[in-house]
């Protein structure tokens, strides 16, 4: 058994006080006031991230978007997630001008500035509130169809 595998196996039998100590060692902060099962899961997740890597920026953004929606509405249903790979370039023509947006790990880049959402960019372009995914043609609606260029 490798050292990381042994640490994961050890978590199963650790008493709560030892789990709290392991949390402090793993996260360099005091353990939150949660039960032993969640402490085990949090520590195991961090150990696995160290071994295999973390979630992609796009996945983290989607989780944050879903968290905010659940916080706001209490529901996580009827969501139509849009997944864009880092490096994808969105192109939209508006009032005779072409606009380019680059998908980044932590959001979007437009005209040299970072944005957390496409809706903010759509507002910067049009001066009005738009659904960013709809404005950039990522949600179906007849009448326009911007190009989506991928990084190949």
Secondary structure as the mmCIF struct_conf table of DSSP 4:
data_model
#
loop_
_struct_conf.conf_type_id
_struct_conf.id
_struct_conf.beg_label_comp_id
_struct_conf.beg_label_asym_id
_struct_conf.beg_label_seq_id
_struct_conf.end_label_comp_id
_struct_conf.end_label_asym_id
_struct_conf.end_label_seq_id
HELX_RH_AL_P HELX_RH_AL_P1 UNK A 3 UNK A 13
HELX_RH_AL_P HELX_RH_AL_P2 UNK A 16 UNK A 27
BEND BEND1 UNK A 28 UNK A 29
HELX_LH_PP_P HELX_LH_PP_P1 UNK A 30 UNK A 32
BEND BEND2 UNK A 33 UNK A 33
HELX_RH_AL_P HELX_RH_AL_P3 UNK A 36 UNK A 52
HELX_RH_AL_P HELX_RH_AL_P4 UNK A 57 UNK A 73
BEND BEND3 UNK A 74 UNK A 74
BEND BEND4 UNK A 78 UNK A 78
TURN_TY1_P TURN_TY1_P1 UNK A 86 UNK A 87
STRN STRN1 UNK A 89 UNK A 94
TURN_TY1_P TURN_TY1_P2 UNK A 95 UNK A 96
STRN STRN2 UNK A 97 UNK A 104
TURN_TY1_P TURN_TY1_P3 UNK A 105 UNK A 106
STRN STRN3 UNK A 107 UNK A 110
TURN_TY1_P TURN_TY1_P4 UNK A 111 UNK A 112
STRN STRN4 UNK A 113 UNK A 115
BEND BEND5 UNK A 116 UNK A 116
HELX_RH_AL_P HELX_RH_AL_P5 UNK A 118 UNK A 126
BEND BEND6 UNK A 127 UNK A 128
HELX_RH_AL_P HELX_RH_AL_P6 UNK A 132 UNK A 135
TURN_TY1_P TURN_TY1_P5 UNK A 136 UNK A 137
BEND BEND7 UNK A 138 UNK A 139
TURN_TY1_P TURN_TY1_P6 UNK A 142 UNK A 143
STRN STRN5 UNK A 147 UNK A 149
#
